[in-house]
């Protein structure tokens, strides 16, 4: 227990859109009744953090922090100080989507997870500088780019089976990118074993989707990327086919060379408009395109409405895999232990004060999922 009413710690702070992540001294407020104080051991770096840092996605305001004590009104009474837990996004748990356990489609998701404050209409944050300057926190309900964080109880997921500290180094990103890829397969696309599925982009989200589809017994999975090394990794993780889009005139041409009638489902993690437009043409009758990647602001997707009507094609936006983290994360942990979800092959661990190196390696494609280790801070 930490007796002080205010809790000093360190966090990576972004002062303004486009500013770098800077490790700074910060102060946390006391934990409220529906919150939990978390000591970070590992934090998976997410592309969303970088998008927000660059000002391409709102976080409420800046400065902001992008990602031991339990509040008295926390509903999960099994939580105890010292438990090893996972963190994920938070949702309202009161709208129709949440009641149906499609928490990723929570109607209040933007206000709660991207507002950087304590709740839907709240303006306060649990984080400030030692001099009292307020910082935006509880991004995604947690702001886990911090040694200590006060998080919403809805962001805390306790695994159903025992895990050890060493597991966390590989499993820390389960609550975001891996959950998004896996959830999009399980909850949105739902491919059959005989389906033809293409996954665009072999980053953390795409590879998680690929491994999930393979774990579900899908026979025809096409991994698509522009980096041969990533495609080779995808093949070892279960891809039936690989396609480097640099080797074909269009994605449509490349996919129809493999499946002349078109593919049944495509999951896009890239946000590249040209690929999205070609994806629509590559879909077969009743084909579905699930979009996870964020296209650049101002871009527009050109499609043929008649083709959609005649061929019954669909486009679906996928947010956090339409998943309930409390159910999906324990399932992914079980798959990891069974060898069906080997995310340890995607990760590299960096000391928390080596964030710049981790980001550089991510940009250069040297690592799929960089993970920060906080134990030395």
C-alpha positions as CSV (number, residue, x, y, z in Angstrom):
1,X,0.0,0.0,0.0
2,X,1.1,3.6,-0.7
3,X,-0.1,5.8,2.1
4,X,0.4,9.2,0.4
5,X,-2.7,10.8,-1.0
6,X,-0.8,11.8,-4.1
7,X,1.4,9.2,-5.7
8,X,4.7,10.3,-7.5
9,X,5.7,8.3,-10.5
10,X,7.1,8.6,-14.1
11,X,5.3,8.6,-17.4
12,X,5.9,9.3,-21.0
13,X,4.2,12.7,-21.7
14,X,3.4,14.2,-25.1
15,X,3.3,18.0,-24.7
16,X,1.5,18.8,-28.0
17,X,0.6,17.1,-31.3
18,X,3.8,16.1,-33.0
19,X,5.9,16.4,-29.9
20,X,8.1,13.5,-28.8
21,X,7.4,11.1,-25.9
22,X,9.3,12.5,-22.9
23,X,9.8,10.5,-19.7
24,X,8.7,13.0,-16.9
25,X,8.0,13.0,-13.3
26,X,4.2,13.1,-12.7
27,X,1.8,12.8,-9.8
28,X,-1.2,10.6,-9.6
29,X,-4.4,11.5,-7.6
30,X,-5.8,9.2,-5.0
31,X,-7.7,6.2,-6.4
32,X,-11.4,6.6,-6.7
33,X,-13.9,4.0,-5.7
34,X,-14.3,2.5,-9.2
35,X,-10.5,2.6,-10.1
36,X,-7.5,0.5,-9.6
37,X,-3.8,1.5,-9.1
38,X,-1.7,-0.6,-11.4
39,X,2.1,-1.0,-11.3
40,X,3.2,-1.6,-14.9
41,X,5.6,-4.4,-15.6
42,X,5.4,-4.4,-19.4
43,X,3.7,-2.1,-21.9
44,X,3.1,-3.1,-25.6
45,X,3.7,-0.1,-27.9
46,X,0.7,0.4,-30.2
47,X,0.3,2.2,-33.5
48,X,-2.6,4.1,-32.1
49,X,-0.3,5.7,-29.5
50,X,1.8,7.0,-32.4
51,X,-1.2,8.2,-34.4
52,X,-2.5,10.2,-31.3
53,X,1.0,11.6,-30.6
54,X,1.1,12.9,-34.2
55,X,-2.2,14.6,-33.7
56,X,-4.1,12.5,-36.2
57,X,-6.6,11.3,-33.6
58,X,-8.2,13.3,-30.8
59,X,-7.3,12.6,-27.2
60,X,-9.2,15.4,-25.6
61,X,-6.3,17.8,-25.0
62,X,-2.6,18.0,-24.5
63,X,-0.3,17.4,-22.6
64,X,-1.3,13.8,-22.5
65,X,-0.1,10.4,-21.1
66,X,-0.9,7.6,-23.5
67,X,-0.9,4.6,-21.7
68,X,-1.7,-1.4,-6.3
69,X,-4.5,0.0,-5.0
70,X,-8.2,-1.1,-5.5
71,X,-11.1,1.2,-5.1
72,X,-13.8,0.2,-2.7
73,X,-16.6,0.0,-5.3
74,X,-14.7,-2.1,-7.8
75,X,-17.2,-4.9,-8.8
76,X,-14.6,-7.7,-9.2
77,X,-14.1,-8.7,-5.6
78,X,-11.6,-11.4,-6.5
79,X,-9.0,-8.7,-7.3
80,X,-6.3,-8.5,-4.7
81,X,-3.2,-6.4,-4.4
82,X,-0.3,-8.1,-6.1
83,X,-2.4,-9.8,-8.8
84,X,-0.9,-10.1,-12.3
85,X,-3.5,-8.6,-14.6
86,X,-3.9,-7.4,-18.2
87,X,-5.2,-4.0,-19.3
88,X,-7.4,-3.2,-22.2
89,X,-9.8,-0.5,-23.5
90,X,-12.8,0.5,-21.4
91,X,-16.4,0.8,-22.4
92,X,-19.7,2.1,-20.8
93,X,-21.1,-1.4,-20.1
94,X,-24.6,0.1,-20.4
95,X,-25.4,0.5,-24.1
96,X,-26.9,-2.1,-26.4
97,X,-23.5,-3.1,-27.8
98,X,-22.0,-3.6,-24.4
99,X,-24.9,-5.6,-23.2
100,X,-24.4,-7.9,-26.2
101,X,-20.7,-8.2,-25.3
102,X,-19.7,-6.3,-28.5
103,X,-17.8,-3.8,-26.3
104,X,-15.6,-2.7,-29.2
105,X,-18.7,-1.1,-30.7
106,X,-19.7,0.7,-27.5
107,X,-21.6,3.8,-28.5
108,X,-19.6,5.8,-25.9
109,X,-16.2,4.4,-26.9
110,X,-14.8,7.7,-28.2
111,X,-15.7,9.7,-25.2
112,X,-14.5,7.1,-22.7
113,X,-11.4,5.7,-24.3
114,X,-10.2,8.7,-26.2
115,X,-11.3,11.6,-24.0
116,X,-8.3,11.2,-21.7
117,X,-10.5,11.8,-18.6
118,X,-12.4,9.9,-16.0
119,X,-15.6,9.0,-17.7
120,X,-18.0,10.0,-20.5
121,X,-18.5,13.6,-19.6
122,X,-15.6,14.1,-17.1
123,X,-13.0,16.7,-17.7
124,X,-10.6,15.8,-14.9
125,X,-7.7,13.4,-15.1
126,X,-5.8,11.5,-12.4
127,X,-2.4,12.7,-13.7
128,X,-0.6,16.0,-13.3
129,X,2.9,17.4,-13.1
130,X,4.6,18.0,-9.7
131,X,3.7,21.7,-10.1
132,X,0.1,21.0,-10.7
133,X,-0.2,21.2,-14.5
134,X,-3.0,18.8,-15.5
135,X,-2.2,16.1,-18.1
136,X,-4.7,14.0,-20.0
137,X,-4.7,10.4,-18.7
138,X,-6.8,7.3,-18.8
139,X,-6.3,7.1,-22.5
140,X,-8.1,3.8,-23.5
141,X,-9.1,3.8,-19.8
142,X,-5.5,3.2,-18.6
143,X,-2.7,5.4,-20.0
144,X,-0.2,2.6,-19.6
145,X,2.9,4.4,-20.8
146,X,3.6,5.1,-17.1
147,X,5.3,3.3,-14.3
148,X,2.1,3.5,-12.2
149,X,-1.3,4.3,-13.5
150,X,-4.8,4.8,-12.1
151,X,-7.1,2.9,-14.4
152,X,-10.8,2.4,-14.8
153,X,-11.9,-0.9,-13.3
154,X,-13.4,-1.7,-16.8
155,X,-9.8,-1.8,-18.2
156,X,-8.6,-4.5,-15.8
157,X,-8.8,-8.2,-16.9
158,X,-7.8,-10.9,-14.5
159,X,-6.8,-14.1,-16.4
160,X,-8.8,-17.2,-15.7
161,X,-5.7,-19.4,-15.4
162,X,-2.5,-18.7,-13.5
163,X,0.3,-16.9,-15.3
164,X,3.8,-16.1,-14.3
165,X,5.7,-12.8,-14.6
166,X,7.7,-14.1,-17.6
167,X,4.4,-14.6,-19.5
168,X,3.7,-10.9,-19.3
169,X,6.6,-10.0,-21.5
170,X,4.9,-11.6,-24.5
171,X,1.3,-11.2,-23.5
172,X,1.3,-7.5,-22.5
173,X,-0.2,-6.3,-25.8
174,X,-3.2,-8.7,-25.7
175,X,-5.6,-6.0,-24.7
176,X,-5.2,-3.9,-27.9
177,X,-3.6,-5.0,-31.2
178,X,-3.8,-8.8,-30.6
179,X,-7.3,-8.5,-29.3
180,X,-8.3,-6.4,-32.4
181,X,-7.0,-8.9,-34.9
182,X,-8.3,-12.0,-33.1
183,X,-11.7,-10.4,-32.3
184,X,-12.2,-9.3,-35.9
185,X,-11.9,-12.9,-37.0
186,X,-14.0,-14.4,-34.2
187,X,-16.7,-11.8,-33.9
188,X,-17.0,-10.0,-37.3
189,X,-15.7,-12.1,-40.2
190,X,-16.3,-15.5,-38.7
191,X,-14.7,-17.5,-41.5
192,X,-15.6,-21.1,-42.1
193,X,-12.9,-23.8,-42.4
194,X,-13.4,-23.8,-46.1
195,X,-13.4,-19.9,-46.5
196,X,-10.9,-18.0,-48.5
197,X,-9.5,-15.3,-46.2
198,X,-6.9,-12.6,-47.0
199,X,-5.2,-10.5,-44.3
200,X,-3.6,-7.3,-45.5
201,X,-0.6,-6.2,-43.4
202,X,1.6,-8.5,-41.4
203,X,2.0,-6.3,-38.3
204,X,0.8,-7.3,-34.9
205,X,-2.9,-7.0,-35.7
206,X,-2.7,-8.9,-39.0
207,X,-0.6,-11.7,-37.6
208,X,-2.9,-12.0,-34.6
209,X,-5.8,-12.4,-37.1
210,X,-3.9,-14.9,-39.1
211,X,-3.1,-17.1,-36.0
212,X,-6.7,-16.9,-34.9
213,X,-8.0,-18.0,-38.3
214,X,-5.5,-20.9,-38.3
215,X,-6.6,-21.8,-34.7
216,X,-10.2,-21.9,-36.0
217,X,-9.2,-24.3,-38.7
218,X,-9.5,-22.0,-41.7
219,X,-7.8,-23.7,-44.6
220,X,-7.1,-20.9,-47.1
221,X,-5.4,-17.9,-45.6
222,X,-3.5,-15.4,-47.8
223,X,-1.0,-13.2,-46.0
224,X,-0.4,-9.9,-47.9
225,X,2.5,-7.5,-47.3
226,X,5.3,-5.7,-49.1
227,X,8.1,-7.1,-46.9
228,X,9.3,-10.6,-47.7
229,X,10.6,-11.3,-44.2
230,X,7.2,-10.6,-42.7
231,X,5.6,-12.9,-45.3
232,X,7.9,-15.7,-44.4
233,X,7.1,-15.2,-40.7
234,X,3.4,-15.3,-41.7
235,X,3.9,-18.6,-43.5
236,X,5.5,-20.2,-40.4
237,X,2.6,-19.0,-38.4
238,X,0.0,-20.6,-40.6
239,X,-0.5,-18.7,-43.8
240,X,-1.5,-21.0,-46.7
241,X,-0.3,-18.5,-49.3
242,X,1.7,-15.2,-49.3
243,X,1.4,-12.3,-51.7
244,X,3.8,-9.4,-52.0
245,X,1.8,-6.6,-53.6
246,X,5.0,-5.2,-55.2
247,X,5.0,-8.3,-57.4
248,X,1.6,-7.7,-58.9
249,X,-0.2,-4.9,-60.7
250,X,-3.0,-4.8,-58.2
251,X,-4.1,-6.7,-55.2
252,X,-7.2,-7.8,-57.0
253,X,-5.1,-9.3,-59.8
254,X,-2.9,-11.1,-57.2
255,X,-5.7,-12.6,-55.2
256,X,-7.8,-13.7,-58.2
257,X,-4.7,-15.5,-59.6
258,X,-5.0,-17.6,-56.5
259,X,-8.8,-17.7,-56.3
260,X,-10.4,-16.8,-59.6
261,X,-13.9,-16.5,-58.1
262,X,-12.6,-14.0,-55.5
263,X,-12.0,-14.4,-51.8
264,X,-14.7,-14.6,-49.1
265,X,-13.3,-12.2,-46.6
266,X,-10.5,-9.6,-46.4
267,X,-9.2,-8.0,-43.2
268,X,-7.3,-4.8,-43.9
269,X,-4.9,-3.5,-41.3
270,X,-3.1,-1.0,-43.5
271,X,-5.5,1.8,-44.2
272,X,-4.0,2.2,-47.7
273,X,-6.8,3.5,-49.9
274,X,-5.5,1.9,-53.1
275,X,-5.5,-1.5,-51.3
276,X,-9.0,-1.0,-50.0
277,X,-10.4,-0.2,-53.4
278,X,-8.7,-3.2,-54.9
279,X,-9.9,-5.3,-52.0
280,X,-13.5,-4.6,-53.0
281,X,-12.8,-5.9,-56.5
282,X,-11.1,-9.0,-55.1
283,X,-14.1,-10.1,-53.1
284,X,-16.3,-12.9,-54.4
285,X,-20.1,-13.0,-54.2
286,X,-21.3,-12.1,-50.6
287,X,-17.7,-11.2,-49.8
288,X,-16.9,-9.0,-46.7
289,X,-14.2,-6.5,-46.2
290,X,-13.4,-5.6,-42.5
291,X,-11.4,-2.4,-42.1
292,X,-9.2,-2.1,-39.1
293,X,-6.5,0.2,-40.5
294,X,-7.1,4.0,-40.4
295,X,-6.9,5.7,-43.7
296,X,-5.3,9.2,-43.9
297,X,-7.6,12.1,-43.1
298,X,-9.4,13.5,-46.1
299,X,-9.1,10.3,-48.2
300,X,-12.2,8.8,-49.8
301,X,-12.9,5.3,-50.9
302,X,-14.3,4.9,-54.4
303,X,-16.6,2.0,-54.9
304,X,-19.2,0.9,-57.4
305,X,-22.6,0.7,-55.7
306,X,-24.0,-1.5,-58.5
307,X,-21.3,-4.1,-57.9
308,X,-22.1,-4.1,-54.2
309,X,-25.8,-4.6,-54.8
310,X,-25.4,-7.3,-57.5
311,X,-22.7,-9.2,-55.7
312,X,-24.0,-8.6,-52.1
313,X,-20.7,-7.4,-50.9
314,X,-20.2,-5.7,-47.6
315,X,-17.7,-3.3,-45.9
316,X,-17.6,-3.3,-42.1
317,X,-15.5,-1.1,-39.8
318,X,-13.9,-3.1,-37.0
319,X,-13.2,-1.4,-33.7
320,X,-11.2,-3.5,-31.1
321,X,-12.6,-6.6,-32.8
322,X,-16.1,-6.0,-31.4
323,X,-14.7,-7.9,-28.5
324,X,-15.4,-8.1,-24.8
325,X,-11.8,-8.1,-23.3
326,X,-12.9,-9.9,-20.2
327,X,-13.8,-12.9,-22.2
328,X,-11.4,-12.8,-25.2
329,X,-8.2,-12.1,-23.3
330,X,-8.4,-15.2,-21.2
331,X,-9.2,-17.2,-24.3
332,X,-6.1,-15.8,-26.0
333,X,-4.0,-16.6,-22.9
334,X,-5.2,-20.2,-23.1
335,X,-4.4,-20.4,-26.8
336,X,-0.9,-19.1,-26.1
337,X,-0.3,-21.8,-23.5
338,X,-1.5,-24.4,-26.0
339,X,0.9,-23.1,-28.7
340,X,-2.0,-21.9,-30.9
341,X,-1.2,-18.2,-30.4
342,X,2.6,-17.8,-30.3
343,X,2.8,-14.1,-29.9
344,X,6.2,-14.5,-28.2
345,X,7.6,-14.8,-31.8
346,X,6.4,-11.2,-32.6
347,X,7.8,-9.4,-29.5
348,X,11.1,-7.8,-28.5
349,X,11.5,-6.3,-25.0
350,X,13.1,-2.9,-24.5
351,X,14.0,-1.0,-21.3
352,X,11.3,1.6,-20.7
353,X,13.9,4.4,-21.1
354,X,14.7,3.0,-24.6
355,X,11.4,4.1,-26.0
356,X,13.1,6.0,-28.9
357,X,15.0,2.9,-29.9
358,X,11.9,0.8,-29.8
359,X,10.0,3.3,-32.0
360,X,12.8,3.5,-34.5
361,X,13.0,-0.3,-34.8
362,X,9.2,-0.4,-35.2
363,X,9.3,2.2,-38.0
364,X,12.2,0.3,-39.8
365,X,10.3,-3.0,-39.6
366,X,13.0,-4.6,-37.3
367,X,10.3,-5.7,-34.8
368,X,6.6,-6.5,-35.0
369,X,5.7,-5.6,-31.5
370,X,8.0,-3.7,-29.2
371,X,7.3,-4.0,-25.5
372,X,8.6,-1.7,-22.8
373,X,9.9,-3.2,-19.5
374,X,9.3,-0.9,-16.5
375,X,11.1,-2.8,-13.7
376,X,14.3,-0.7,-14.0
377,X,12.5,2.7,-13.8
